Structures are given as C-alpha cells and as structure tokens.
Amino acid sequence: MKTKLLQLGQVFVSLLILFSCIGNDPERPLGEYDRGILIMNEGSFGSNDGEVYHLNPSTNELKPDIFEAANGRPFAGLLEDMVNEDDKMYLIANTGKVEIVNPGDFKSLGAVTSGLDQPRSLTVNSGKLFISDYGPYDANFNTPSSYIAVVRNTLGGTVSKKIAVSRKPEDLISFGKFILVAGSEEGKVEVIDAEKEELVKSIEVEGNPSQFFEIDGKIYLFSSKADEVVIYTFHLDNFTLATSNWYPIANATGKIALSNSNTLYILTSSGWPNYEDGIGVLPLFGTSLQPKWYEGSGFYGIGIDSSKEEIYVANANGFQGNGTITVLDKSGNTVRTFDVGRGPSGFMMK
C-alpha cells in the first residue's frame, strides 16, 4: 500500500514495509527526509514553481526547496500530490509529469515526462505505475477524455497504455492486483485489474468521491456533497458497496486528514467570493461531530502530527506571495505559524 500525502494509512503501510523486508534485501538506511514533516507547495499557475519543504518538528528547522537542493534544478511544475510507495517518492505535477526521487535524500531516480496531460495521483501495482489523469480540456473546458496512464516501470519512462475512466479521476488505492479509482465528477468508483490493465467494474456512489483511506485493513472512501459528506466502505471480494454513512458537514473540499484516533479533519470552503473556510471534525466511530470546529479564510491544505496531537493548516494567502502554515493544538488554539512556499496544499508526516 502507499503512504498517501494525507497520511491516511501511515501505520498500516509502515507495518507492511517492515515485514516485507524481513528475509529479503537489507533495508535502505534512513536519510535526512525519512523523518519529520514534508510540506507540499503547489506553486502558482504560470510560474510552475511548486516545491517541497522539510520541517524538523523537534527543532522547528525548516528547509526550503529540497528537490532543487538535491538535484541542482527546480522542480518546474505545479505540484499536485506526493506518494511514498515502493520505497520511492513520487512527486506528481498536474502540468504533465511525475518526478521520482529517493525518499531519504530527494535525489532523482527517474521521471515520466511525456504522455501525460493533467495527472492527479498514482499507485504502484504489479511492478507498474497507474497514474490518474484528467486528460486534456476540450473547447468548453470539460475533461471528456480522462484516463489512467500505465507506465510499466516503477522508475518511470514512457506511458504504455491509457485506460479510459469517468471524468476527473482523483485518488487511487491498491487491493491485491486490483486498483480502485475515485471518479470525482461522475460519482463513480472504478476497478482496474492491474495485471490485465483493464477496467473491470464501475460502482455508482453519491457526491464527488475524492479520497480513499484505510483503517484496520478496510478501505474507506470520502465523498462530498453540497450539504453533507458520505463515507463508504466496500465488500472487497466482489467490489460492491458495504456501508454508506452521511454526515451534515457542508462545503467540504475533499481535503482531509485522519488522526490515529480515527477522527477525520475536513477542510470546508464557501468558495468565491467570500472564501469562508473552516475545519469540520468527524469521529468515524464516535458521535461528537463538529461541523465548524475551526474557522478562517484561505485554507488550502491540512495534516495531522499525531505524535504531538497537532493540526497543520496551510493557507495559500490568495497566491499573493508565499503561503503560511498555522499549527493548532487539539483544542484549536494556535501553537505557532511560519511561512513556506507558494500555494502550500498538503503534508506528509513521517
């Protein structure tokens, strides 16, 4: 399984990595960036100045532009997602490329630099990369030709195949040889056989599905509607819906973070023109729902440092200059703030 940008399956993934290494090749020595917090800065449209910062939460030392520092060149793209999987870090730029780096030092291992349009995320399965992509815009700025790009090498290379899916695919998650795809615009979960590189099933869901996460080996899906969010689970033996639960949290953006206590922190926004933003708190196995736990404006990303019970909130500041990170305690009080790069949009806690 992959370590998602939102750190939704961190503990489970770590256990998989640990036990898969027993009796096999020696573990890779830990590098500087194998610990701490990675901050994803999307960058500004037209400038393509996305980058990654590294924060040491013990000392509060912040290192900017770690991709450029490691490789002697800028990232040169709008950074959409980071995926830590197969002992590699995948940096997905929605400007049409994927950079592949060593997670410990961020030195380049490979890339996918052609054959993509607007990639969103990826997963590794059967020794291949499966990359969700909106596809090109048509004359009306719709995306009727969305797809999952297949690259038959985990170190990158050329796109070998494009599997047509519903419009605007977002997150992906692997289960055995199968991949589940969140089709955000048409309300679908599509299942791909990674070995055959074929779409084998489509599941209808309500709302705009955007993120998968995993608890105790069970796959969950987060989907948002105008006035509520829906959490789905699946029967993984036949890929049918198992449970559906609705919660009254309005204007959810699809950006979420999961704590070790199985509580979802959900970014909300009224959108243009007022951008009345907030954070909703949803205990998945409790009853103390808080649709407006914290309020503000300009929120663009969220993460949780479970070791300190601190919530990290990214503010893009209207993309006018650099963004700001606000760290909150579990009561919503500000612990500290600091500046980062353009358009901070996500975190990876390591």
Secondary structure, 3 states (H helix, E strand, C coil): CCEECCCCCHHHHHHHHHHHHCCCCCCCCCCHHHCCEEEEECCCCCCCECEEEEEECCCCEEECCHHHHHHCCCCCECEEEEEEECCEEEEEECCCEEEEECCCCCCEEEEECCCCCCEEEEEEECCEEEEEECCCCCCCCCCCCCEEEEECCCCECCCCEEEECCCCEEEEEEECCEEEEEECCCCEEEEEECCCCEEEEEEECCCEEEEEEEECCEEEEEEECCCCEEEEEEECCCCEEEEEEEECCCCEEEEEEECCCCEEEEEEECCCCCCCEEEEEEECCCCCCEEEEEEECCEEEEEEECCCCEEEEEECHHHCCCCEEEEECCCCCEEEEEECCCCEEEEEEC
